[in-house]
Amino acid sequence: MALDKMDKIVSLAKRRGFIFQSSEIYGGIGGFWDYGHLGVELKKNVERFWWHHVVKLRKDVVGIDASIVMHPRVWEASGHVEEFHDVMVDCKKCKRRFRRDHVQGEKCPECGGELGEPKKFNLMLRTNVGAMEDSSSVAFLRPETAQAIFADFETVRGSARLKVPFGIAQVGTSFRNEITPRFFTFRSREFEQMEMEYFVHPSDADKWYEYWVNARHQWYIDLGVKPERLRLRPHEKEELAHYAKACTDVEYEFPFGWQELEGIANRTDFDLRRHEEYSGKDLKYFDEATKEKYIPWVIETSAGLTRSVLTVLCDAYDEDVAPTAETEEGKRDEEERVVLRFNPKIAPIQVAVFPLSKKLAEPAQKVEADLRRYFATFYDDAGSIGRRYRRMDEAGTPYCITFDFDSLEDHKVTVRDRDAMTQDRIGFDALRPYLEERLLF
């Protein structure tokens, strides 16, 4: 039943213009996805919600936007060239390839054939920079955004006049040559991350680590994700990355099981120390008050933007029954509806405006145009009111406004709440404050 729900979400995502396979007219390409007219708005809203909480509301965090291609030595210093591998096994019979840690036993999970010897595959995607394609031109598409923050640490710290503790954040596209991309957009070859590196005194690292674990868990709840579908999972000692003193994952219960949304890690001074060693530049911080000079430790919060979008899609998906529009006899029937119960503040369409009759199109369009300056709006006059409601429910629109014939006289409209299914009569002058209270952050 859970996987059946996932199939419905994938179908809805394409039908309503959220997410669909890249290059689909050519048969698609595995691990790459396109975001349609609603999907791009949802993604930008989730990104904006993260930036608002992590950067805009704080005086100790600034943002950057670094390039995707960096000097190859960056990835040597970070350990990606040497360490960033998946161990894979090939089936000798059906030729399928699997991650070794995803296979139980020594037989192919597909055909039962014999598996070959495990081999390491580096997950970075290579490219060439310049006119010549030789070893001197090899570069990489970044597998994470964090290393740019470490490489830019001293430049940003100096120009922004930052004092420890402080953070540097960015949102950007990353690439990983996943051998087996799966679970819709969850594991892709091209994806977007929301990462923040928080630089602290070594003696304060444990305190800030606990702070950011709790803060990042709360962010998903504020985003609108159901708390019962979230959990914190501290890493066992044997699964910690070689550079980490501690790490905790924020996990979500997808239809395909519990999976990681974000990792919060105490990375010690590994990154700055390595970049200092490989670049030959002094990356130590000097504290004017204490006259102490040291390499800061780093608390990293690394979240997936595209994973967060998939999370809110899965979490918002619901099926229930709703009353149809009232008939001439004053009766109401019920019908099944699919609804996306997004947090209204991140919904791709926040307000839909309908005229009850096409004769009312002009004044209804004026209402929509006035609201468009402040909210994400949509105008629809096609089909019955009930059909229009259903379309907006599938798009996740929290508020639908109907302009009827009485509106010409009383200067009020009917506002229908997606979740409560209530209808309030609101005056033109009170409409914007009514919506601002519910939609802005």
Buried (B, 14 or more C-beta within 10 A) or exposed (E): EEEEBBEBBBEBBBEBBBBBBBEEEEEBBEBBBEBBEBBBBBBBBBBBBBBEBBBEEEEEBBBBEBEBEBBBEBBEBBBBBEEBBBEBBBBEBEEBBBBEEEBEEEBBBEEEBEBEEEEEBBBBBEBEEEEEEEEEEEBBBBBBBBBBBBBBBBEBBEEEEBEBBBBBBBBBBBBBBBBBBEBBBBBBBBBBBBBBBBBBBEEBBBEBBBBBBEBBBEBBEEBBBEEEBBEEEEBEEEEBBEBBBBBBBBBBBBBBEEBBBBBBBBBBBBBBBBBBEBBEEEBBBEEEEEEEEBBBBBBBBBBBBBBBBBBBBBBBBEEEEBEBEEEEEEEEEEEEBBBBBBBBBBBBBBBBBBBBEEEBEEBBBEBBEBBBEBBBBBBBBEEEBBEBBBBBBBBBBBBBBBBBEEBEEEEBBBBBBBEEEEEBEBEBEEBBEBBEEBBEE
